[in-house]
Amino acid sequence: MSGYFSEADPARLAEDYPIGNAFLARFRRLSVDALRAVQEDRFRRVIARGWQVPFYARRWGEAGIAPGDIRSIDDLPRLPSFSKSDLMDSVERFPPFGDFHGFPDAGERPAIVFHTTSGTTGAPQPIYYGAWDREVQNALLARAYRLHGIVDSDVVHSVYGFGTVNGGHYIRETLLHFTKALLITGGTGAETPSVQQVRLMERFGATVLVGFGDYLFRLAEIAQQEGVRIPLRMISGHIAHDTRAALEAAWGGVKAYDWYGVGDTGTIAAEGPERDGLHLMEDAQLVELLDPETGLAAADGQPGNVCVTCLFKHGVYPVIRFDTKDLSAVRPGANPLDLPFRRIEGFLGRSDNMVKIKGINVYPTAIGAALASVEGLAGEYVCVVQRDESGRDSLRVLAETATLSDGLRARAEDVLKQRIGIAIRVDLTAPGGTASLTGVESRQKPKRLVVE
């Protein structure tokens, strides 16, 4: 054996990062001060490891930071944040793996799990996990699934993709290592055609559906067309909250639960059974919300870039102040599960995936949420940016519908003007008419913004 599971140390993992009832029992008894003590201890180990990794030593030194300067979480904002562009620059300068991993220069290499990002926002980025890092991430996702209500008797159908991307492998490992649920690994529509997926769900009695909301809508449409009967009782995935009710209705009224994370960090936050904000896993993740323009802490209640420091990644590829460019905001009020954790609103869009039209920042996610309220639209859409010779952008939206009428188009344009604040042209197309632009059947995250 490779030694992977001995390096993962399952006994210590269960003690340090409990799931299910053990997770609730542990943290419902924990004060904010006690949680801070746990965070500080883990933070110091992560910072010490960071100094051993060339990527961090180089960037921190360039910022005038010396070993010993960062002594507590209060010092964290002194460190420069980094984003995917910095990782890709590392890969270009130190091909093919970059210098942000923790591979030893000599001696025996530890167990390493290798994946890449999907390439949704550019070239695929390599991602590395040590055995401990990987299994903690799996445990955190298992926490989310248990909070949502997955039990060992469930049949879970997953539409997360495989290949080099993390998604499908991550879900498979989580359910295999931390539950006894039966998993159907459907993958994307390119891996298993949508009609075949709904037939598999019917044949094997899928009770839980997991994946990205965009494709889950597509499967619901196919299931209705095929007339299949699926005993689905819940959905767990990545869901725009403004479209949650529509997704639940499309699947016959089952409840849908949201969680948030990225490939580099694993699960960051998840809804509980009350569905009142996403609970930050603050024993494992330090989360800052940064103003996209200044890089400083966002004002209370204002959306900001989710910037993450993983408190458990002290092996291969530590993650210290990773600016995901994903927007979210802290939800005010007491934690409804009586946990010492903050809550966030969930995914609110990407700060690097927007277009400025007539001085207004327009995000595809806001477009999608507005269109979801227009009766008669099928839910699939794409924002098309056209740039003139002077560099000025204009925007039109291509939306799918079975009813190609001027009245429906006008209603959609009225809703966008009310919700977004500017006039946006809407063009209607038959169902499937946006697929070549979005890649909804083949991509884990469909494209919602394209530039002509």
Secondary structure, DSSP 8 states (H G I E B T S, - for coil): --SHHHHH-HHHHHHHS--HHHHHHHHHT--HHHHHHHHHHHHHHHHHHHTTSHHHHHHHHHTT--TTS--SGGGGGGS--B-HHHHHHHHHHSTTT-SSS---SSS----EEEEE---TTSS--EEEEEHHHHHHHHHHHHHHHHHHT--TT-EEEE----TTBSHHHHHHHHHHHH---EEEE---TTTS-HHHHHHHHHHHT--EEEEEHHHHHHHHHHHHHHT------EEEEE--GGGHHHHHHHTTS-EEEEEEEETTTEEEEEE-TT-SSEEE-TTTEEEEEE-TTT-SB--TTS-EEEEEEESS--SSS---SEEEEEEE-EE-S--TT--S--EE-----BTTS-EEETTEEE-HHHHHHHHTTSTTEEEEEEEEEEE-TTS-EEEEEEEEES---HHHHHHHHHHHHHHHSS--EEEEE-TTTTHHHH-TTT-SS---EEE-
